[in-house]
Amino acid sequence: MSQRSTGGEAIVRSFAGGVLPPDDVVVTALRAGDEAMFAALLDTWSGGMLRVARSYVTTDSFAEEVVQDTWLAVIGGIDDFEGRSSVKTWVYRILINTAKKRSVRESRTLPWSFFEADGDRGGDKWHGPVPEGGWRETPAAWPTPEGEALAAEMRGLIAEALARLPPRQRVVLTLRDVEGYSSDEVCEMLEISAANQRVLLHRAREAVRGWLADYFESVKQPD
């Protein structure tokens, strides 16, 4: 980015709490090389981008490289942005495509094509439409985290459970339940159908819930 400024510093300061200006303001500032606007995007989006990238690659350092490559592509491609989607969706599409390419280079045990259809297969136990969601709260029988140590343990367990999911399920669950995006936003980012998104999300939530329930059952103290 150049040192030029379009008044972006004042604009960014006026949108406190991580709330960014409208897309047209963001695009104009980025095209003008406004470093304050770019810094605001980095601060607001990079954390979530790292988590999504980590859904595709095997190490944190690879995820960081994916995010860095994404931002370089954003800087280089902002003049070609046509506004057919939101800026955020456009950035996340670049991120996801970059992460997919990186995952292929990592030569995982199973090729990406193995997972490409996992949201489209009817499956053994899936009959009829899968309900949106499936779960958002832990079962009532699960213990409530008490104190920082137990909360940290819970975060670690969830991260471990996420890592066990197939890539497409993992990224959908990360976008929906970790990053809080809507189903429409996820469909647009991943370029998948609403039905496909529902199936992937439902399967991912059920798998994670099952793994965590099994864990708590195994450590459950006798009355």
N, C-alpha and C positions, 0 to 999 in steps of 0.2 A: 504494500500500500504506500502511496505517496504521503507527503506531509500536508497536502492540501486540506482545507476545511470548508464545509458549506454551512457552518453554523451548527453542525451535528452535535457538538458538545452541549450546547444549550438545549437542543431537542432531546438528547438522551437524558440530561438532568431533569427535564420536565416530566419524564416518564419513569417515576421511581418504582421500586418494588419488582423489577424484572419485566414490567409491561413496556413493550416496544411500541414505537410509532406505527402508523399504518404502512402497509407494504409499499405504497408509492413513494413515501418519504424515505423508507429504508433503501429502496432501489436507487433513487436519485442520489442519496448520500454515498452509497457504495460505488456507483458509477463515477462519482466525482472524487473518489479516493479518500473519503472522510474516515480517518482512523478512529475517531471517537465512536462512530456508528459501528464500525467493525468490531471494536473492543466490546461494545454493548452486546452484540450478537454472540461473541465468544463467551462472555460471562453468563449470558442467559441460556444458551443452547448447548454448550460443549459438554457439560456434565451428562445430560441425557444422551447426547450423541455417543459418548464413550460407552455408556451402558448398552446402547443398541449395537454398536460395533462389536462389543464383547460377546454379543449373542452369536456372532458369526465366526470369530477368530479365537485362537486357543490361549492367548496370553494378553495381559494388560498392555504390554508394550506394543504388540501388534495392533491392538485397538487404538492406542494413541497415534500410531502411524496412520491408521485409516482416517482418523479425525483430522490429522494434519493435512493429509492428501486431499480430503474433502474440502477443507477451507481454501487450499490452493486452487482447487477446481472452481470453487465459488468465485474467488477473486478473478480468475481467468475467464470465467464464463458469464459474469453478471451482465455484460453488454448484450448477450444473446438471450437473456431471460425475457420471455414473451408474456408473462402474466397469466398463463393458462391455469395455473394453480397458485396457491399462496407461496410466498418466499420460503416459508418454513418447510412446506411439503417438498418444494423443489430441492432445498438443501438436503433433506432427509433422503430423497430419492438418490441423489449423488452419493450420499453416505452409504446407503444400502448397496448400491451397485459397486462401489469401491470395496466394501467389506466382502461382498460375494467374490469378487476377483481375487482378493487377498486370501480368502479361505480356500479357493482352488489352488493357489500357489503353495499353500501349506500342505497340500496333498493329504487330506484327511483320509482316515481308514475307509470311509464310505464316500463315494462321489456325491456332489450336490444333487445330481439327477435322481439319486435314490429317494430324496425327500421331496422332489418337486411336485409329486402328485399326492402327497399324503393328506392334503386337505380335500381332495376330490374323490378319494375312494369311499364307497359307501360304507365299507367296514362291516365287521361281524356284528357288533352290538348296536350299530346306529341304524335306527329305523325311523323314517320320517324326519321332519326338520329338527335340528338341534336347537334347543332354546338359547337365546342370547344370554351370555353370562355363564350361568351354571353355579357360580359361587363368587362372592365378594368378601365374605367374612369367614374366619376360621370356625370350625365346629364348636358348639357350646362346651363340649367335653374337654377341649384342649385347655391347658393351663394358660393363665394370663401372665405375660412376662412381668416380673417384679425385679426392678433394679437394672442398672446398666449392664451387668454381666449377662443376665438372662436375655435381655433385649439384643445384645450383641450376638449371643448364641443363636437366637431366632433368625437374625439377619444372615448369619453364616449358613444356617440350615436351608433357608430359602434360596440363597445364592447357589448352594450345592445342588438343590433340587432343580433349579433353573438350568444348571449346567448339564443335567442328565437328559433334558428334553431334546428331541430332534430340532435342528436349527429353525425350521419354519414355525414350529409351535413356540419355540423359545422367543423368537423376535416378536411374534404377535402378543404373547403374554407380557413381554417387557414393555412394548409400546402401550398396551391397554392398561395393565395393572400397576406397572412401576412408573411409567411416564404419564399416564392419565389421558392418553389421546382417545378420541371417540372412535367408534367403529368406522364411520365414514372417512375419517382422517387416515386410519390405518389402511383401509382398502386403497385409498389414493396413493399413499406412500409406497405400499408393497405391490400396487397394481394387481390386486386380486379381487374376486367377487365377494359380495357380502356373505353369501352362503359359505364360501371357502373360509373366510375370516371367522365366522361363527364356529365352524367345525374345529378349526385349529385352536381357537381360544378355549372352547369347551374341553377338548382333549387335554390341552396343557393344564388347565385348572384342575381337572380331575386327577391327572397324574401327580401334580404337586401336592394336592390335598391328600392323596393316598399315601405318598411317601412321608409326609409330615405326620399324618395320623399314625402310621406304622411306627415312626420314631417315638412319638409320645407314648404309644402303647407299650413299647419296649422298655421305656424308662419310668413307667408309671409305678409309683410307690404303693405298696399294699396298705389298705386301710388299718 
